């Protein structure tokens, strides 16, 4: 089964089970990461396997699990396996907006403003072009620019689109 079919099936199962959308997104993301690498996702089917996976959790993962103590062992193990896959790809292990704010060294209030504010995030100005027309520029505020660069350098530039890789190999 290819990764697109597997990912679609996972999403349909979660919708049918009425799973929390945020959790469903983590499961789908984890499935995609594993299938991109050509391996089966590791889902702990019993409590013993889950407890074993939790023993190998990193400090950062344990902090997340401590904040979310209501998760069962199997679900916690899923987050640990997802985090291991992210670490293997050398991208930050982020489970929530709070984790992103912590990594950036800003408050949740600042992160929410950067993400959702209607005004103040961009400065609009015009510059003259060689043909006599003007070009409108929307420059991000310095904090937003820093956030965008952090995400680009630590996450986006480390991922390789699979469709492009296939075209290059042909």
C-alpha positions in Angstrom: 0.0 0.0 0.0 1.4 3.4 -0.9 1.7 6.3 1.6 -1.2 8.3 0.2 -3.6 5.4 0.6 -2.4 4.6 4.1 -2.6 8.2 5.2 -6.1 8.5 3.7 -7.2 5.3 5.5 -5.8 6.6 8.8 -7.7 9.9 8.4 -11.0 8.1 7.6 -10.6 5.8 10.6 -10.1 8.8 12.9 -13.1 10.6 11.5 -15.3 7.6 11.9 -14.0 7.2 15.5 -14.6 10.9 16.2 -11.1 11.5 17.4 -10.0 14.9 18.5 -8.8 16.7 15.3 -5.4 17.7 16.8 -4.7 14.2 17.8 -5.8 12.9 14.4 -3.4 15.3 12.8 -0.5 14.0 14.9 -1.4 10.4 13.9 -1.6 11.4 10.2 1.7 13.3 10.4 3.4 10.4 12.0 2.1 8.0 9.4 3.3 10.3 6.6 6.8 10.6 8.1 7.2 6.8 8.5 5.8 6.0 5.0 8.1 8.6 3.4 11.0 6.7 4.9 9.5 3.4 3.8 8.8 1.9 7.3 5.7 0.9 9.1 4.5 3.3 11.8 5.0 1.9 15.3 1.6 1.9 17.1 1.7 0.2 20.5 -1.0 -2.4 20.5 -0.8 -3.2 24.2 0.1 -1.5 27.5 3.4 -3.4 28.0 4.8 -2.1 24.6 3.6 1.4 25.4 5.2 1.4 28.8 8.5 0.3 27.2 8.3 3.1 24.7 7.7 5.6 27.4 10.8 4.6 29.3 12.9 5.7 26.3 11.2 9.2 26.0 13.4 12.2 25.9 13.4 15.0 28.5 11.3 17.2 26.3 8.8 14.5 25.6 8.5 13.7 29.3 7.7 17.4 29.9 4.9 17.2 27.3 3.6 14.0 28.8 3.7 15.6 32.3 1.6 18.5 31.1 -0.9 16.0 29.4 -1.1 13.4 32.2 -4.6 12.4 31.1 -3.3 10.6 28.0 -3.3 6.8 28.2 0.0 4.8 27.9 -0.7 3.8 24.3 -1.4 7.4 23.2 1.6 8.7 25.1 3.7 6.1 23.4 2.4 7.4 20.0 3.6 10.9 20.9 7.0 9.5 21.9 7.4 7.6 18.6 6.3 10.7 16.6 8.9 12.7 18.5 11.6 10.1 17.7 10.7 10.3 14.0 11.0 14.1 14.2 14.3 13.9 16.0 15.6 11.4 13.5 14.9 14.1 10.8 16.6 16.7 13.0 13.6 19.0 13.2 12.3 20.4 16.5 9.9 18.2 18.4 6.8 20.4 18.8 3.6 19.0 19.9 1.6 22.2 20.6 1.7 26.0 20.1 3.1 26.2 23.7 6.1 24.1 22.6 6.7 26.4 19.7 6.5 29.5 21.9 8.9 27.9 24.4 11.4 27.1 21.6 11.2 30.6 20.3 11.5 32.2 23.7 8.3 34.2 23.5 5.0 34.1 25.4 1.8 32.4 24.1 0.3 35.9 23.9 3.1 37.1 21.5 2.8 33.9 19.4 -1.0 34.4 19.1 -0.5 38.0 18.1 2.0 37.0 15.5 -0.3 34.3 14.1 -3.7 36.0 14.3 -3.5 39.8 14.6 -5.3 41.6 11.9 -3.1 44.7 11.9 0.5 45.6 12.9 2.2 42.5 11.6 3.2 43.9 8.2 4.3 47.3 7.0 3.1 48.3 3.6 5.2 50.5 1.3 5.9 51.0 -2.4 9.1 51.1 -4.4 9.6 52.3 -7.9 10.3 49.8 -10.7 12.5 50.4 -13.8 9.5 50.6 -16.1 8.0 53.6 -14.1 5.4 51.5 -12.2 5.4 50.9 -8.5 5.7 47.7 -6.6 3.8 47.2 -3.3 5.8 45.5 -0.6 4.4 44.0 2.6 7.3 43.7 5.0 6.8 41.6 8.2 7.4 43.1 11.6 10.8 42.2 13.1 9.4 39.6 15.5 7.3 38.0 12.8 10.3 37.9 10.5 12.4 36.2 13.2 9.7 33.6 13.7 9.4 33.0 9.9 13.2 32.6 9.6 13.3 30.2 12.6 10.6 28.0 11.0 12.2 28.1 7.6 15.7 27.2 8.9 14.8 24.6 11.5 11.8 22.9 9.8 11.0 23.7 6.2 14.5 23.7 4.8 15.2 20.3 6.4 12.4 18.5 4.6 12.7 17.2 1.1 9.6 17.0 -1.0 9.2 13.4 -2.2 7.7 14.3 -5.6 10.7 16.4 -6.5 13.1 13.7 -5.4 11.4 11.2 -7.7 11.7 13.6 -10.6 15.4 14.1 -10.0 16.0 10.4 -9.9 14.2 9.7 -13.2 
